């Protein structure tokens, strides 16, 4: 029987707010979005979730705020099979937010964070 690898991830967790648009705006220009999503992210959280999906036993260490984004991030990471018992909730700082602009065109997709 093959043992599951045990992985400890120490890193960032955030709420990714992604807006899709048909083209990136120029400086000072406003363009309409054609899609929006809010999802858990962060370099550490993304690595932890992917390792768990590949079958590893993963524990995540990090910190989020005591806000609704923090709760949603914790729930999402936990639901992906990651042990979140070592995540801290801060009353002094908000959960990190990444504003992502995604350009969707027929021949490619690019992003700006």
Secondary structure, 3 states (H helix, E strand, C coil): CCCCCEEEEECCCEEEEEEEECCCCCCCCCCCEEEEEEEEECHHHHHHHHHHHCCCEEEEEEEEECCHHHHHHHHHHHHCCCEEEEEEEECCCCCEEEEEEEEECCCCEEEEC
